[in-house]
């Protein structure tokens, strides 16, 4: 006589068999597999930052500059500096390296610091700007000729000329402004700006100034001339004409006075 399984036990076994192919069954097997698999090795993370300071510096031509390159690498890193400038001394410590750059003369130089940590390389960039503010700004006395004033402004020993803007002001108003972007020389230079404009009665007694301004990527340096007051100036031709007119008038008056009454 064979064994007889109770109906309830058969139903339970069937549910277990078919349930292994359901979504819940597959999820259970994946979960069990994850519990049984060994953990991934932790290793050393290569995530880190690199900073350079100062990021922007403006100096006069010929000086030396120090830049500091720091990082957060937890391992001994490899550091390097990429630049066209001449290098001087180097000092280092945990997480930082300081570089000296000698005799900086180019008006704008990008300096890049690179750090390699656990096979990953990151970098930071600094910009060094050299400039020479105008040694002096001289505005000549205006000359009135033919109803027009001629102004001459001299900007002495300025660099870089290509970033210079010269502005003439009458009172609080700009009467002329010129950018000298066309100049690309790498040496300090003298600049002369000449401008002529029509003069009116409202111009007399107004102060005129010349402003020279360098705009170096956000750094603005400049100098202004002493103010000059617009007056009734006479050109040589105007003076000669006036003297001639006065002489003719005198002759006419003398002639009229000599006539018999």
C-alpha positions as MATLAB code, in Angstrom:
seq = 'XXXXXXXXXXXXXXXXXXXXXXXXXXXXXXXXXXXXXXXXXXXXXXXXXXXXXXXXXXXXXXXXXXXXXXXXXXXXXXXXXXXXXXXXXXXXXXXXXXXXXXXXXXXXXXXXXXXXXXXXXXXXXXXXXXXXXXXXXXXXXXXXXXXXXXXXXXXXXXXXXXXXXXXXXXXXXXXXXXXXXXXXXXXXXXXXXXXXXXXXXXXXXXXXXXXXXXXXXXXXXXXXXXXXXXXXXXXXXXXXXXXXXXXXXXXXXXXXXXXXX';
ca = [
       0.000    0.000    0.000;
       1.579    3.284   -1.166;
       2.018    6.304    0.971;
      -0.663    8.964    0.711;
       0.291   12.645    1.105;
      -2.291   14.933    2.551;
      -3.797   17.351    0.014;
      -2.666   20.381    1.950;
       0.986   19.264    1.833;
       0.821   18.767   -1.945;
      -0.585   22.260   -2.435;
       2.172   23.760   -0.298;
       4.929   22.030   -2.306;
       3.393   23.198   -5.605;
       3.244   26.797   -4.433;
       6.892   26.710   -3.401;
       7.928   25.277   -6.781;
       6.003   27.717   -8.934;
       6.805   30.668   -6.679;
      10.495   30.331   -7.430;
       9.800   31.592  -10.971;
       7.782   34.657   -9.929;
       9.106   38.184   -9.563;
       9.242   37.759   -5.794;
      11.217   34.564   -6.201;
      13.732   36.105   -8.547;
      14.160   39.097   -6.211;
      14.723   36.703   -3.302;
      17.409   34.816   -5.257;
      19.195   38.075   -6.252;
      19.057   39.283   -2.675;
      20.474   36.001   -1.450;
      23.211   36.177   -4.079;
      24.177   39.676   -2.950;
      24.407   38.515    0.636;
      26.625   35.630   -0.347;
      29.025   37.648   -2.637;
      32.214   39.029   -1.043;
      32.444   42.858   -0.532;
      34.384   44.947   -3.064;
      37.825   46.018   -1.917;
      37.810   49.559   -0.508;
      41.176   50.779   -1.951;
      42.316   54.433   -1.836;
      40.158   57.146   -3.357;
      41.894   59.458   -5.827;
      39.368   62.283   -5.363;
      41.211   65.453   -4.295;
      41.443   69.184   -4.993;
      44.252   71.430   -6.258;
      44.450   75.161   -5.600;
      46.908   77.877   -6.590;
      47.219   81.222   -4.867;
      47.089   83.976   -5.662;
      44.939   83.181   -8.698;
      45.495   86.654  -10.130;
      48.345   89.067   -9.408;
      49.387   92.365  -11.018;
      52.953   93.626  -10.643;
      55.364   96.078  -12.248;
      57.642   94.691  -14.988;
      60.846   93.062  -13.743;
      59.743   91.939  -10.275;
      59.606   88.373   -8.918;
      56.411   86.548   -7.908;
      55.728   83.663   -5.509;
      52.871   81.215   -6.230;
      51.684   78.537   -3.801;
      50.200   75.268   -5.121;
      48.295   73.245   -2.493;
      46.358   69.963   -2.651;
      44.384   67.502   -0.526;
      45.974   64.280   -1.787;
      46.212   61.746    1.112;
      49.252   60.118   -0.538;
      52.649   61.588   -1.440;
      51.782   63.447   -4.687;
      53.803   64.460   -7.726;
      53.676   68.212   -8.427;
      54.768   70.200  -11.475;
      54.538   73.770  -12.777;
      54.024   74.718  -16.438;
      55.019   78.277  -17.388;
      57.022   80.286  -19.921;
      58.455   82.431  -17.128;
      61.889   81.911  -15.602;
      61.772   79.921  -12.375;
      63.710   80.548   -9.199;
      63.579   78.765   -5.843;
      61.077   76.069   -4.824;
      59.938   75.177   -1.307;
      57.565   72.384   -0.327;
      55.784   70.889    2.647;
      52.890   68.494    3.377;
      50.210   69.334    0.827;
      51.886   72.398   -0.708;
      54.667   73.610   -3.006;
      55.770   77.242   -3.438;
      57.356   78.378   -6.707;
      59.317   81.571   -7.392;
      59.050   83.212  -10.832;
      61.812   85.678  -11.719;
      61.917   88.943  -13.699;
      58.306   88.869  -14.918;
      57.965   91.165  -17.949;
      55.267   89.756  -20.247;
      52.089   91.756  -19.724;
      49.975   88.602  -19.173;
      51.161   85.059  -18.329;
      49.166   81.941  -17.408;
      50.882   79.635  -14.901;
      49.514   76.104  -14.410;
      50.145   73.865  -11.409;
      49.507   70.100  -11.785;
      49.294   67.464   -9.053;
      49.104   63.688   -9.648;
      47.558   61.607   -6.860;
      47.005   57.831   -7.134;
      47.227   58.020  -10.910;
      44.820   60.961  -11.306;
      46.078   64.403  -12.352;
      44.373   67.683  -11.583;
      45.480   71.284  -12.026;
      44.847   74.929  -11.244;
      45.727   78.111  -13.162;
      46.941   81.538  -12.068;
      47.392   84.670  -14.174;
      50.222   87.164  -13.699;
      49.798   90.636  -15.200;
      52.558   93.216  -15.459;
      51.864   96.900  -15.966;
      53.350  100.358  -15.572;
      50.946  103.119  -14.657;
      51.470  106.426  -16.510;
      54.488  108.251  -15.097;
      52.727  111.545  -15.835;
      49.807  112.929  -17.839;
      50.313  116.416  -19.304;
      47.617  118.481  -21.015;
      48.908  121.376  -23.105;
      47.099  124.747  -22.968;
      44.341  124.666  -25.590;
      44.729  126.653  -28.792;
      41.726  128.359  -30.356;
      41.900  128.521  -34.143;
      39.118  128.928  -36.657;
      36.466  128.566  -33.979;
      37.895  125.238  -32.796;
      39.932  124.289  -29.757;
      42.903  121.961  -30.276;
      43.891  119.869  -27.251;
      47.047  117.775  -26.905;
      47.487  115.258  -24.094;
      50.806  113.523  -23.415;
      50.875  110.217  -21.488;
      54.418  109.410  -20.408;
      56.003  105.975  -19.849;
      52.972  103.664  -19.802;
      52.729   99.876  -20.374;
      51.037   97.977  -21.970;
      49.925  100.670  -24.413;
      47.413   98.333  -26.069;
      45.248   98.450  -22.932;
      45.330  102.221  -22.556;
      42.246  104.437  -22.865;
      42.741  108.222  -23.019;
      39.735  110.425  -22.220;
      39.265  114.191  -22.453;
      36.698  115.746  -20.139;
      35.206  119.235  -20.155;
      33.643  119.867  -16.784;
      31.888  116.592  -15.934;
      31.297  115.561  -19.547;
      33.399  113.367  -21.851;
      34.244  115.215  -25.064;
      36.507  112.521  -26.542;
      37.815  109.039  -25.673;
      40.151  106.739  -27.584;
      41.312  103.150  -26.985;
      44.823  102.306  -28.175;
      44.235   98.605  -28.887;
      46.208   98.809  -32.136;
      49.488   99.128  -30.223;
      51.176   95.789  -29.449;
      54.624   96.856  -28.248;
      56.124   95.177  -25.174;
      57.981   98.201  -23.793;
      56.822  101.304  -21.891;
      56.085  104.122  -24.326;
      54.990  107.745  -24.586;
      51.595  108.477  -26.136;
      50.261  111.791  -27.495;
      46.563  112.298  -28.211;
      45.369  115.304  -30.273;
      41.725  116.321  -30.537;
      39.967  119.379  -31.955;
      36.393  120.418  -31.227;
      34.131  123.385  -31.863;
      34.092  125.930  -29.045;
      30.991  127.737  -27.842;
      30.269  130.398  -25.270;
      29.341  127.712  -22.764;
      32.856  126.265  -23.025;
      34.610  129.365  -21.680;
      35.594  128.985  -18.036;
      35.127  125.192  -18.080;
      37.977  123.021  -16.711;
      39.391  120.436  -19.108;
      41.308  117.341  -17.931;
      42.980  114.372  -19.610;
      42.575  110.946  -17.989;
      44.797  107.970  -18.928;
      43.462  104.610  -17.772;
      44.785  101.025  -18.062;
      42.131   98.298  -17.942;
      43.943   94.997  -17.269;
      41.381   92.204  -17.022;
      39.419   93.963  -14.312;
      42.337   95.775  -12.705;
      42.029   99.497  -13.496;
      44.896  101.930  -12.870;
      45.122  105.454  -14.146;
      46.309  109.010  -13.761;
      44.893  112.421  -14.604;
      46.375  115.702  -15.772;
      46.034  118.977  -13.941;
      42.882  120.826  -15.076;
      43.158  123.650  -17.585;
      40.449  126.303  -17.945;
      39.209  127.143  -21.432;
      39.726  130.834  -22.162;
      39.591  133.051  -25.228;
      42.919  131.978  -26.625;
      44.226  133.502  -29.827;
      46.123  131.705  -32.540;
      48.945  133.591  -34.381;
      46.727  133.977  -37.459;
      43.873  135.303  -35.339;
      46.206  137.752  -33.619;
      47.563  139.028  -36.961;
      44.035  139.481  -38.296;
      42.981  141.333  -35.148;
      46.003  143.660  -35.246;
      45.395  144.361  -38.940;
      41.751  145.172  -38.276;
      42.682  147.509  -35.420;
      45.300  149.254  -37.562;
      42.792  149.786  -40.388;
      40.251  151.120  -37.912;
      42.787  153.573  -36.503;
      43.689  154.829  -40.005;
      40.006  155.350  -40.825;
      39.412  157.267  -37.599;
      42.459  159.471  -38.190;
      41.354  160.166  -41.758;
      37.848  161.034  -40.655;
      39.230  163.353  -37.948;
      41.407  165.167  -40.463;
      38.490  166.104  -42.709;
      37.376  169.722  -42.473;
      34.235  170.346  -40.502;
];
